Amino acid sequence: MEGESIYEVDSEDGVGADIISTVEFNHTGELLATGDKGGRVVIFQREPESKNEPYIQGEYNVYSTFQSHEPEFDYLKSLEIEEKINKIKWLPQQNAAHSLLSTNDKTIKLWKVTERDKRPEGYNLKDEEGKLKDLSTVTSLQVPVLKPMDLMVEVTPRRIFANGHTYHVNSISVNSDCETYMSADDLRINLWHLAITDRSFNIVDIKPANMEDLTEVITASEFHPHHCNLFVYSSSKGSLRLCDMRASALCDKHSKLFEEPEDPSNRSFFSEIISSVSDVKFSHSGRYMLTRDYLTVKVWDLNMETKPIETYQVHDYLRSKLCSLYENDCIFDKFECAWNGSDSVIMTGAYNNFFRMFDRNTKRDVTLEASRESSKPRAILKPRRVCVGGKRRKDDISVDSLDFTKKILHTAWHPTENIIAIAATNNLYIFQDKVNSEMH
Amino acid sequence: MGEEEGLHQTQLLDTMFVRGLKRKCFDGEEDIEGTLAGFKAIPSYNLQRQSLLDMSLVKLQLCHMLVEPNLCRSVLIANTVRQIQEEMTQDGTWQMINTQSAGQTSLDRLVSTDILCRSSKEQAEGKLVPVYSTFAKDCEGTQSQDNSEIMSTVTSPQVPRNLQSNMWEMENPQENRGNFQKSLDQIFETLENKSPNTVEDLFSEVDNSYYDLDTVLTGMMSNTKMGHCDLETFPSQTSANSNSNCKSDLNELDHIVEILVES
C-alpha cells in the first residue's frame, strides 16, 4: 500500500513539551486529536471536499488548541505529576458538540468542543464592548438579534475525574453504552460514569498483598466495541485477559486468558521483556484483537485462547541486538498498533521513523518512512528496506545505522478511509492513499 | 563505564546471549563430558551474565532515584534480575557437583554457595524476599544430599566458623547478592512510599554491616581516651555476629585505633 503525504504539522520549539504522545481520530474521521508532552491537545479538522479545489480535498487543518493538563505536585509523596497526555478518546457524537476524554498519569478530563458562529447584538443595558450603558441615554427597547461572526471553537472542561489512581494511567476506553468508560493504571482498572466524578468502581485489581511479590503489571486495556460487558486487558508478561462484567463486580478472574506458550528455542533473559504487550486493540468487527509486543504484532481470535491466529514480524533483525536495546532502554519502548476500517490491514510503528503495514489477506507487508527529507507535500512514499547483512540494495538501510531515537510509537487509522496519522516525535504526518480512497 | 566501552560490551553480550542460551537447559542425565565441554565456554558466559546482572541493578537503582519510576519497567528489570539469579543458583550447584574431586577448593566453593543460600536467612535486618527464601530452601535441599558425600571430612563445628569468616570478609559476589535482595525489597516498598531520600534509604541498609565497624571504631576511640579499652562493649553492638573471628578482627581494630590515637 502506498500513500501520499498530505500535511505536516511542526510544533514551535520541538523540544520536550511538543513531543506528541497520543493520536486519535474521532468516530467519523472528521476530527483528529493529538496530545503532547506539555499537556496540550491540538484538534485538526478535515476540510470538506470541494469540487472547485480538489487538491485540498481531505486536508487536515488546526481546528482548536487548548491546555488540557498542567504539571502538578503530589505533596504526600514529594513527586511531580507529569502533564503529558497519555491517551485521548473521543466520545460518540450525540449533538452538535464534540466531546473527548484526555488523561495524564493521574487525572482524566472530559472536554466539550463547541462551535460558535453567531453572536447576539443589540443589548439594552450593555454597549458593543460590554460596558454598562448610561441609562439616561436609553430611549427605546430593542430585542437583541443574532448576527454571524467568525467561527470560534470553544473548548470547556466539563468533568474532572481525579484521585482515582495511585499508579500511572496507561489507557482509557469509552464503553459502547456511551455512559461509562474505564481507566487502567499499572495495577488497577476503574469504571466511571461519564456524569459522576466523585466516585468510580474498581473492576480489576492485581496488586499483590505484598509488593515484593509483584511480577506483573497491566499494560493496556479496552472495551469491546459492541458488547458493553466485555473488556480486555494486557499484561507485562504477554497475556491478555478478557473479562465479563456480568460475572462479578470485581473482575479479577478472567473469562478468557489468551497466552501463547513460549518458544523454547528463542528463550533468553529478555524473553519476558519482549513479550510484554504494549498495546491491544479490538478489531472493528469485534471478533479479533490486535496486540503489539516488542518485536511482533499478533492477531488473536476471541474464540481461540491458545495462540494468535496471525503473527507478523515488525523488526526481527533486532532480536540479536536485544542486550544493547536493554542497555539504552529502547527495549521498554511502547509501540501502538492500529486496524484499518475493514480490519484487513494492520499498522504499527518502528525505529528510524519507519512504520509498517501488513495486509492480512495478501500477506504482503511494507515499510514506509515518515520524515521531512523524504516527503515533500503530496509526495508519494516509497517503500524502505532494512538489510541484515548479505546483499544490500541501493537505498537499503543497515541495521546498525538505524536511528533508535526516532521512534514512531503512536499511529492512528481513519475509521473508514485509507488515511493514517503518524506521530514522529514532534511532527504529525498524515498520509492518504489516493489510488484507492475507498475501502477494498 | 565509558560509552564506547559499554557499547562494545553489550555487543559482546548480544552475541553471547544469542549463542550461550542453548546451554541453559541442564538435565541431570546429560553426559558429563558434554557439560564439561560446555563449561569451557561458561566462564565468559558467567562474566557476561554477571555484567547483565550489574547493568540491571544499576537500572533498578537509577529508576529508584527518579522522581516517579515507571512501574512496568521496574517490574520487568526486577524479573530479569530474579531470572539471572535463579540460573546462577542452578549453575552454582552444577559447578559444585562437577568439581567434587578437587578437594579443598571444592569445600570452599561448597561453603560459598552455602552462604549464598543461607545469606538470605542470616541478613542482619532479617528482611526476606520470598523468592530468595524459596531458592534458599531449594539450595539447601539439594545440598543436603551432597553434604553427606562431600562433607564427610569436615566436622560440623568447623562449618559455622568458615561461614562466619566468609561473612566478615565479604567480597563483592556476596555483597551483590545481599544488595540486590535488599534493593528489590526496597524498590517495591518505596515505590509506594516515595521520599526524596530514596537513594539514602537504599544505601543506608546496605552498609549496615560496616556501620557496626564504625561504631566499634568510635566506641574504641572514646574508650581509649578514657584510658582503657573495653572489649566488652563490642559484643553489645554486634551481637549478631559475635564469635571468635570477630575477636581476632577486633584485636586488629584495636591496634589500628591505637595507631590513630597516638598520631
Interface residues (C-beta under 8 A of the other chain):
Chain A: K77 S78 L79 E80 I81 E82 D105 T166 Y167 H168 D186 L187 N210 M211 E212 D213 L214 T215 E216 V217 T219 S236 P264 S265 R267 S268 F269 F270 E272 I273 S276 R319 S320 K321 L322 C323 S324 Y326 E327 D329 F332
Chain B: G6 L7 T10 Q11 L13 D14 T15 F17 V18 L21 K22 K24 C25 R49 L52 M55 K59 V67 E68 N70 L71 C72 R73 V75 L76 A78 N79 T80 Q83 I84 V129 P130 L184 D185 F188 E189 L191 E192 N193 K194 S195 P196
